[in-house]
Amino acid sequence: MNLDQIRSFCLSFPYVTEGFPFNETTLVFKVGGKMFLLVDVHEAEHITLKSSPSELEDLTERYDWITRGFHMNKTHWLTLNLSSLHASQSMAENLMLTSYNLVYQGLTKKIRQDLENR
């Protein structure tokens, strides 16, 4: 996947915003003001996204292209190396959707209602 594909996929989810809160190269996707995916615009072959601790453990043990989140909480974030020969686009997309859903479901009821009433 390239940066345009990642952006298009993430922006297809409801209520998603994108921005550069840390620096001019780290693109962050958020829902309800909470991050669910980070990608360097110059090195889009690596994306970092949210995961459940149990799923993270299983994924990092089974796939060499999935590691614990780079510069993030290693219990809740993982990094995908999309340039790996073993990387699967469909699996990467599924993990991006899972990350979005984890963050969306973790929002307060009020924030979810505010988003839905826009």
Protein Blocks (a to p, Z undefined) as FASTA:
>chain_A
ZZklmmmmmmmpghiacddfkbmmlccddeehiafbdcdfklmmbccddddfklmmmmmm
mpmkbccdehiafklgccddfkbmkbcfklmmmmmmmmmmmmmmmpcfklmmmmmmZZ
